[in-house]
Amino acid sequence: MEYNEELSPPPLLDFNICREQQTLKMAGLSSAVAQHRSRSRSDSLPSSRSHTNSLQVEAKIHKLKNWEASLLSTIVPSGAETLQTGLTGLAELYSCIEELIHSPLVQQTLFHNRNGKPVEGVLDLSVGLLDMCGTVRDIFTMIKEHVQELQSALRRKGGDSSMDCSINAYIYFRKKTKRDIVVKCLRTLKQMENKIVSSPQIGIDAHHYLSVVVRVLRELSTSTISILRFLLLYLSLPAMKTKPSRWSLVSKLMKGGSLASRGGQESINEVTCVDFALFSLGGHSRSRNNMVDLRMTQRKLQTLDIRIQDMEAGLVCLYRHLIQHRVSLLNILTL
């Protein structure tokens, strides 16, 4: 239904308005819910599809927060399966929020505040995240292609010393990608997260429903930034013995410091496992006594190829969700 900004919103039945109000309260972040507990509300919530969806949104946000906390609290670097779990959870969150923002009250709230800075900020973030997801997806595609090329080279050349050129080419690509692309992307993600943190707060009493909606959408953006950051770090960093904070890994990467532990056993993900094997294989390719088992290196490359393809597919799925999310917001704001 089309209507002008100056006119009142289209009429809704009283019980529908009440139901949507309760839905928005349940869809808010945990902190927002705590702030609103003092506000009067019904003792029970009506059973509805919208209410069920709001509970799912809250649960999935909480699940992603726990997922990130578990990664930050461990000394073991993120493996592909762990990151795939995060990608799947984020895709599910986008699906739930997609349904939520199509509820009548949320649509009206966004439309009537479409010229305000909070709503404009959410829309701007959707553009940045879409671009960043596309870039990260392209990085994984390039890594996959180089891994497959290296697999073919090792099969053709076997133990021949000429395979050093193929190994060095892959290692050079990894370093160049980290230096020229990954670090830049991590800086951009950090800037986007800082923008969310510094965004002006909305007066709860005057704009209660807008506050809840914007908080949920900002949390969605924060979760997306977190997933993309961990994917970039997966391609860049070996393990650390100390427990990292959210951005400490990024800070050390940008400064060019060594992140490998110096002493003790290191735990490494699939990418760095291949890196170490290739460094060893290339360095001892002419020494039969010390040569790393070529077949073992090929198996590690095969495993990495499979993992990269899985995450590439997850990024393609996320990219589609980001497109749909932005289209939905634009449709609502231009009714």
Protein Blocks (a to p, Z undefined) as FASTA:
>chain_A
ZZdfkbccddddfklmmmmmmmmmmmpcfklmmmmmmpgcdfbdcddfklmmmmmmmmmm
mmmmmmmmmmmmpcbdcdfklmmmmmmmmmmmmmmmmmmmmpfklmmmmmmmmmpmklmm
mmmmmmmmmmmmmmmmmmmmmmmmmmmmmmmmmmmnmmafklmmmmmmmmmmmmmmmmmm
mmmmmmmmmmmmmmmmmpccddfklmmmlmmmmmmmmmmmmmmmmmmmmmmmmmmpccdf
bdcdfklmmmmmmnopafbdeedjddddfklmmmmmmmmmmmmmmmmklgccfklmmmmm
mmmmmmmmmmmmmmmmmmmmmmmmmmmmmmmmmZZ
